[in-house]
Amino acid sequence: MHLTVSGYKKIFFDGTVKINRHSTAFSVLQASKLKISYQNGVAVYVSSINGLAENDVKVGSGWKFKVNGKFIDKGANKEPVSNHDRVHWYFTTKGY
């Protein structure tokens, strides 16, 4: 499956990762081997990828993800993915 991780004005990862039938948008990010900081709970909250953390660029900036170009409004650990999906984690300064 294809994963892209876009930091602030920089691509951290753009390539293929191996998944299994239990993979989620979060486990795909973990498969990238990038350094990730997150809080675990009912929904995983990703606060930093590769040292770029929420609020680093401006207040309210942070990490979001899309699957097949669609914003997903639930925790990344709750969003199943398959081999044909494209996951894009991106750093936003606009809150969306």
C-alpha positions as CSV (number, residue, x, y, z in Angstrom):
1,M,0.0,0.0,0.0
2,H,1.1,3.5,-0.7
3,L,1.9,5.9,2.2
4,T,2.9,9.6,2.0
5,V,3.9,11.6,5.0
6,S,4.2,15.4,4.3
7,G,5.8,17.6,6.9
8,Y,5.9,21.4,6.8
9,K,7.3,22.1,3.3
10,K,9.0,18.7,3.3
11,I,8.2,15.1,2.4
12,F,9.2,12.7,5.2
13,F,8.1,9.5,3.4
14,D,6.7,8.6,0.0
15,G,6.6,4.9,-0.8
16,T,5.1,1.5,-0.3
17,V,4.7,-0.3,3.1
18,K,3.6,-3.8,3.8
19,I,0.3,-4.3,5.6
20,N,-1.8,-7.2,6.9
21,R,-5.5,-7.7,7.1
22,H,-5.6,-5.9,10.5
23,S,-3.8,-2.8,9.3
24,T,-5.0,0.7,10.1
25,A,-4.0,4.2,9.1
26,F,-2.0,4.3,12.3
27,S,-0.2,1.0,11.9
28,V,0.7,2.0,8.3
29,L,2.4,5.2,9.7
30,Q,4.3,3.0,12.2
31,A,5.5,0.8,9.3
32,S,7.2,3.8,7.8
33,K,9.8,3.6,10.6
34,L,9.6,7.4,11.1
35,K,9.9,8.6,14.7
36,I,6.4,9.1,16.0
37,S,5.1,10.5,19.3
38,Y,1.5,9.7,20.2
39,Q,-1.0,9.3,23.0
40,N,-2.8,6.1,23.1
41,G,-6.4,5.8,24.2
42,V,-9.7,5.0,22.6
43,A,-8.4,6.9,19.6
44,V,-4.6,7.4,19.0
45,Y,-3.5,11.0,18.8
46,V,-0.3,11.6,16.8
47,S,1.4,14.7,18.2
48,S,4.8,14.5,16.4
49,I,6.3,12.8,13.3
50,N,10.1,13.0,12.7
51,G,10.4,15.7,15.3
52,L,7.8,18.0,13.8
53,A,5.2,18.5,16.6
54,E,1.8,20.1,17.0
55,N,2.0,23.8,17.4
56,D,5.6,23.9,16.1
57,V,4.8,26.2,13.2
58,K,1.9,28.1,14.7
59,V,-0.8,27.5,17.4
60,G,-3.3,25.0,16.1
61,S,-0.9,23.3,13.6
62,G,-0.7,19.5,13.8
63,W,-1.0,16.1,12.1
64,K,-4.0,14.9,10.1
65,F,-4.5,12.0,7.7
66,K,-6.5,11.1,4.7
67,V,-7.4,7.8,3.1
68,N,-7.8,7.8,-0.7
69,G,-8.0,11.6,-0.6
70,K,-10.8,11.7,2.0
71,F,-10.4,13.3,5.4
72,I,-11.3,10.7,8.1
73,D,-13.0,12.0,11.2
74,K,-12.0,9.3,13.6
75,G,-8.8,7.9,15.2
76,A,-6.2,6.5,12.9
77,N,-6.2,3.3,14.9
78,K,-9.9,2.9,14.1
79,E,-9.6,3.3,10.3
80,P,-8.9,0.0,8.5
81,V,-6.9,0.1,5.3
82,S,-6.2,-2.4,2.4
83,N,-3.6,-2.9,-0.2
84,H,-5.3,-0.7,-2.7
85,D,-5.7,2.3,-0.4
86,R,-3.5,5.4,-0.4
87,V,-2.8,6.9,3.1
88,H,-1.6,10.5,3.4
89,W,-0.4,11.8,6.7
90,Y,0.1,15.6,6.5
91,F,1.1,18.5,8.7
92,T,-1.5,21.3,8.6
93,T,-1.3,24.9,9.8
94,K,-5.0,25.4,9.0
95,G,-6.6,22.8,11.3
96,Y,-7.9,20.7,8.4
